[in-house]
Amino acid sequence: MIKPLHGITVVDLSRALAGPYCTALLADMGAKIIKVESINGGDTARQWPPFQDNHSLYFDSVNRNKTSVCLDFYSPEGREILGRLIAGADVLVENFKPCTLEKMGLTGEHLEELNPRLVVGSVTGFGAAGPLKDDAGLDQVIQGMSGLMSVTGADPGHTYRVGVPIVDITSGMVCAFGIVSALLGRSNGHSISRVSTSLLETALNLSAFQGQRALSLGETPFPQGNNHPVIAPYGIFKTATEPINIAVGNDKQWRAFCDLLQVPLAVEDPRFITGADRSANRDQLTELIESALSSKAAAEWVPMINQSGIPCGPIYDYTQALASQQVAALGLVQQSRRRDGSALPLLRGPLSLDGEASEILSPPPLLGEHTAEVLREIGFSDDDIERLEANGHLKTNKETAEARR
């Protein structure tokens, strides 16, 4: 695959999910990611379940194609190493609480001294201004505060979080987009040194038309279960077997759907003539549709409806989804092995360039797996590395490092 970010070096100080998701996307595009982790256990996600043996699958899911360096950030020796890494990098990524970089001695002025061309990408909880700017932000807290949870659930009395940490993930995407934009700007003569987003900013931007509805009309959207909030019929419908998703998006599709269901009179029913009519009379519409769908199994309906030009599909769990023919055809699941030899199937990144999909070039690193290798690259001798480890300033994961040499 073409690697448009080949030659770009990223020092990754981030942990948990938003920052590591960002740097995983950059790694997919060829950037060299030096993940610098704390000597006190490394990235906090390494301690989060689910586990396979002693490996956190939470960590593994977003740390493909990276190297790991393990340092004591707060010792003078650790700061010197970190400074040398930053001096040779193009990008620094972090998602600490505000002012954490400064506590590590990495003020804006010092970063400028170390590397005037450096792009710093940051993800915070609440942004750079306002009464909450210094507060820590977590995905579920932001889902609640951004309005996202208020439109997710069965009804207004039963709101839910999205089943994956959607705000962390999309914030990582936004930060990666900002970093690439800054790098492109730099090559075009526009010097950009800071790229920042926050979980709150990203989550509110996910509101799309629901947020616009509140802004423009003063209406408060509410959860409508598995139904689309404004389009009908668009949601989950029962069949003779399991339910399926059906999305009828316009009047042409509605007429085709009525023909398929053999309910041609529904087209002229005043309750269902326009999209607004169908949305206003959603319960009666659902009753009509499910009565017709009860004549056949889901496996029969899905291809018939799709062939009519109407989006439709089964409802898979993750095991079913990952085993589907479409996922296999796209090569989304790739097989890798950790450095200790254990097997690890991983999802590749979601991008393809000129028809070539991103790939897993290396598995998620063990803590400190590449410390010695990276330090040698920036001028440290083996004696230096051994002394620094003996004094507790870094960790090398010697067995793995030796196996790699």
Buried (B, 14 or more C-beta within 10 A) or exposed (E): BEBEBEEBBBBBBBBBBBBBBBBBBBBBBBBBBBBBBBBEEBBBBBEBEEBEEEBBBBBBBBBBBBBBBBBBBEBEBBBBBBBBBBBEBBBBBBBBEBEEBEEBBBEEEBBEEBBEEBBBBBBBBBBEEEEBEEEEBBBBBBBBBBBBBBBBBEEEEEBEBBEEBBBBBBBBBBBBBBBBBBBEBBEEEEEBBBBBBBBBBBBBBBBEEBBEBBEEEEEEBBBBEEBBBBBBBBBBBBBEBEBBBBBBBEEEBBBBBBEBBEBEEBBEBEEBBEBEBBBBBBEEBBEBBBEBBEEEEBEBBBEEBEEBEBEBEBEEEEEEEBEEEEBEEEEBBBEBEBBBEEEBEBBBBEEBBEEEBBBBBBBBBBBBBBBBBBBEEEEBEEEBBBBBBEEEBBBBBEEBBEEEE
